[in-house]
Amino acid sequence: MKIRWTGLLLLALLVSGVAGATEKYVPEEGSAELAKHARREKIPLDPKLPNVLIIGDSISMGYTPYVAKLLRGKANVIHNPGNAQGTTYGRENLATWLGAKSWQVIHFNWGLHDLKHVKVVGGQKNSDDPKDPQQADLLTYETNLRALVEQLKATKAKLIFATTTPYPAGVSPFRAPEDAAQYNKVALRIMQANGIKLDDLYTLILPKLKELQRPRNVHFSDKGSEVLAQHVAESILQELGLPLDVSDKK
């Protein structure tokens, strides 16, 4: 009987592990993945223009259409397919996102998904319980981000890291408001060591959160995404050596 129960326990653990590994990603409320502006008109690519890759989560998915519009005629702006999620997912998919295309600038961020709380470490099932683990703790985040930076450096593109944007208390899944700054601190150390330019969206948007961010949410209003896009577009133009004269192109 003891052997039988041991076998059943091992089977249950195995099934649990497989379920965790195959959890389906579900976009969070307020995400650009669920918003109309995530499906705006796509600007045709011009082979004569430099290629810019934006890698990031739903925050960047929200501002990328505006960046593409601002840089129309100056650069081809492409977001990685879907949501780049956390650094663990990034390590699994970055090679595919980079593909064989020649990139002149890569603007990237990971952070919001790493610091959120989930039912199982590294899993996709979100949690509102602060006692549950983060998807990737600071040490894991640092290890993953260092590996991702090395992979990005190999492209020879000019790299820009966007700091993780802040958010208020009470968001779902649970994210401690102070964690954004803590994860940015780790990222800053890595970027400085590698000579990578920072696009400090955290500092830019922090004083304007109530005005530009959705209530009790990590995501931004259309106006908030436009403000972020202006800053992102300017940082990209600077790396391309082009005039910083971005304006909304109708």
Secondary structure, 3 states (H helix, E strand, C coil): CHHHHHHHHHHHHHHHHHHHHCCCCCCCCCCHHHCHHHHCCCCCCCCCCCEEEEECCHHHHHHHHHHHHHCCCCCEEEECCCCCCCHHHHHHHHHHHHCCCCCCEEEECCCHHHHCEECCCCCCCECCCCCCCECCCHHHHHHHHHHHHHHHHCCCCEEEEECCCCCCCCCCCCCCCCHHHHHHHHHHHHHHHHCCEEECHHHHHHHHHHHHECCCCCCECHHHHHHHHHHHHHHHHHHHCCCCCCCCCC
